[in-house]
Amino acid sequence: MVAAPLSFISSLAEYLFKVEMVQWHLLLGAGCLALGYCIGSRRPRFVFLRLLNNAKPTNVSSQSNRKNNNISKPAKEPLEIDKLADILDDFKMVLVVRNDLKMGKGKIAAQCSHATLGLYKKLLHRAPKALNRWEMCAQPKVVVKIESEEDMLVLQERAKSLKLPTHITIDAGRTQIAPSELHN
């Protein structure tokens, strides 16, 4: 009679030990996940971009020499926002959509994509630290609307006065189909 309760107690102790080990493993895994997230959120996802930004071009291609008649253009100066990358933690891109153009959702998405890429290319060469900081912040983008071209140009001048980089995307007019035209 005494043997049964002891075996039950020992099997219960083994079960609790296994459950406790699983809990510890889950806790350890959650801690590692949290640590990995914290480290990953502060490191750029594309480390090779940092290497590309530090690389200096050594010569000008022969094709561009022919175009420029062997006269190379001086490189543009870095943008002021690059200095802020050492001070500020959060960077975000603001996309301004003109409401008076009456674009559809797909057209707005395409134009925002063009604008994002245009500004990205500008920052890649002229503000690599700021671009890297924006990437470390998970590339946040805010989309707002504005009512007219005049308001947009005023906003652009204000951004330039604050030494913020800007990019205006002008539609090439290839994708809009007139409402009266039918295409197969």
N, C-alpha and C positions, 0 to 999 in steps of 0.2 A: 504494500500500500504506500509506502513512503517513496518508492522508486518512481511511481507515476508523477507525483508533483514535482520531483527534482528534474525529471526529463522535460516536463512541461516548462519549468522555470528556465532550464538551460536553452531549450529551443526558443523560448520567448526572448531570452537575452541575446541569442544569435540573431534573431529577426530584428530586434531593436538596434543592434550593432550595425546590421546591413542597412537599415533604414537611415540611421544616423550617418553612415558613410555616404549614402546617396545624397542626403541633404547637404553634407559638407562638399561633395563634388559639385552639386548644383550651385551652392554658394560660391565656391571657388570659380566655377565657370562664369557665373554672373559677374563676379569681380573682374575676371580677365576680359570679359566682353566690355564692361564699362571702361576699363583702362585702355583697351584697344580703341574704343570710340573716342576717348579723350585725346589720345595721341594722334589718331587718324584725322580728327577734325582740325588739328593744328598743323598738319603737314599737307603739302599740296598733293593732289591725286596724281598729277603728271609731273614727276620729278624731272623728266627729260626737258620740260619747258624751261626749267631753271637753268639747265645746262645750255640750251639754245640761247637763252637770253644773255648768258655770260660770254658766248662765243662771239668773236669779232670777225667780220669778213676781212680776208686778207687781200683779195684782189677783186677787180671788177670784171665781169664776163666780157668776152670779146664782142658778143652780140650787142650788149648795152653800150660798149665803146663805139661801135659803128653808129648806133642811134644818136649818141651824144657828141659825135665827132671828137672822140678821145678827151672830152672834158667831163670830169666826174663832178656830180653835184655834192655839195657838202651835206653831211647828215643833219637831219633836223635835231634841234635841241630836245632834251627830255622834258616832259610835261611837269608842271609844278605838283600835280597830284602824286607823282612818284615819291616826293619828299614826305607826303602825309602817310605813306604806307608804313613808315617807321614809327609813327605816332598813334595813328588810329587803328582800332581793331576791326571795325565793321565797315565793309564797303558794299554798296549795292548799285545796280544799274537801273536807271529810271528810263522807261520807254514812253514817249509821249505820242499819242495817236490823234491825228486830226479828225474831229467828229464831223466836220463839214464835208468831208470827201465821201461819206456814206458808203464805206467799204463793208463788205460782208465779213463774217468771222474768219473764213479761210484766208481772205486777202489780208486782213489785219495780222493774222498769224504769220503769213509769209513776209509781210513788210517788217514786222518785229524781228523775225529771224534775220533778214537782211541787215537791219540796223544793228542788231547784236553783233553779227559777224563783222560789220564795218568798223564798229568801235573797238572790237577785240583786236582786229588787225592793227589799228592805230596804236592801241596800248601795248601790243606785243613788242613794238620797236621803240616807242617813245616813253613808256611808263611800265617797264616790266615788273618792278616791285609792286606797284598798285595792282597790276593784273594778277600777280601771284597772290596777293592778299585777298582779292575778290574771289579767286579760285578756292582759297582756304576757307572762305566764308560760305562755300557751297553755291557760288555764283547766283546770289539772289537778284531777282529782277522785279521791279514794280512797274505796272502799266497804268498810265493815267490818260485821260482824254483832254483835249484842248479844242476850243471852238473854231479857230480860224488860223490861216497861215500867218497873218499879222501877229496874233498872240504867240504863235510858235517862234517866230523870229525874235520877238521881244524876250521870250524865255531863253532862247539860245544866247542872245547878247548878255543877259543876266548871268547865265552859266559861264560864259567866257570871261566876264568881269570878275567872277570868283575863281577864275583859272581852272575850271572844270572842263574835261574833254567832252566834245560833242560830236555827233555825226548825224547828218540828215540824209535819209534815204529818199531818192527821187525815183518814182515808178517809171519803168521803161515803157509801159503801155502795151506789153505783149500779151498779157493774160486776161485783160478785161474784154468781154464780149458784149457788144451792144445788145440790148434787150430784144430788138426787132429781128436780129439775125439768127438763123437756125443753122446748126452744123451737125453733120452726121458723125 
